[in-house]
Amino acid sequence: MKHSACPNCRKTDLEDFFTIPNAPTQSLVTIKNRVEALAIPRKDIVLTFCNSCGFIFNSEFDTTIDYYTQGYEDQQGFSPTFVKFISGVAQRFIDRYGIRNKQVVEIGCGKGDFVRLMSKLGNNTGIGIDPAYVPGRGEEVPNVTFIKEFYSSDHGDIEADCITCRHTMEHIHDTIGIMETVRESCRDKQPVLLFEVPSIVRILDVQAFWDIFYEHCSYFSPGSFARLFRQSGFEVLDMYLEYDNQYLFIEARPVATPSEKIHPLEESVEELKAKTKHFVEQINIQLGGWRERLLRFKAEGKKVVVWGGGSKSVGFLTHFADLDAIEHVCDINPHMQGNFIPGIGKQYVGPAFLETYHPDVVIVMNSVYLDEIRNDLAGRGLHPEMLGL
Ligand SMILES: [Zn+2]
């Protein structure tokens, strides 16, 4: 079903600009055999630009699919690089707003790593809400409890001094709807919000096609994210980009009337639209370059592996599945190893497997991890050519 109104501002002046046909509809669901993995339904991703608010979204997104309750693997905490980064983010936020001995609520908490971290670092009580929460997948932290449900107005009575929401908004189609629900739950209280999403600006600037996949229906820029917050009754306190400009953070508070102050990071609707044009001009060159590189590796008989499972690997491999140039995808999350990749059909392997496989080329799905992975491989006596996205 084609969505005819912008989920961010509800206006209808929309323009499609990029299509990925037949993308697997799920990339993080856990699947135990190849046949089932290949049988994942496929649908088009149609990136659409809202000329009113600059929001980019998949206007063909199917809201009826059950994405999160049948096993969903997205834990990032197995990487020391990531743990160091996220601990820094949490500590800065706690110090900035004095979030100590308070109650922290996390919407879309996944396996609960961040709400536990907020609790530990600030001696806070924590409540994590997520349908994909799995008990026993993190250390027990006193004063942290979990609700295995989708966030809704039913949770409006939960008192919160701080509301966090990381890497969840990009999975939600009705973005203004959920922000209005959050705003309503604040009532006359003034919790501070910390929300984090991938930034579409970097995706457009470097044609990061691997960051476009079906489960991400919503693509925010600093401008469209800030406009959404203001429209739903929040004052934007700050915004910043982290992790090689991949992640966009916003800090906000509910107010009666948001000011019209524009954060320096916000781009205009016109500026973002120009970036979509540049993306469209460049994307086929980018895809063609990778195709050529992979075909060359294949012709040279090189063993190529992808390092980094999950959505990015599905987003990447979707474009090259026909080449049969990549045999394995490696991930350090032990809960992924042995699973089959939705839509791609290959089985995840752990790093130990590479000791016997001896890859010639390792394509790293996030160049932030290049050093960490190079060191890991060197420790196994492996020195393959490394390419980072
Ligand atoms: Zn809009």
Residues whose N, C-alpha, C, O or C-beta is under 5 A from the ligand:
A	BS01	ZN	C6 N8 C9 R10 C50 S52 C53 G54 F55
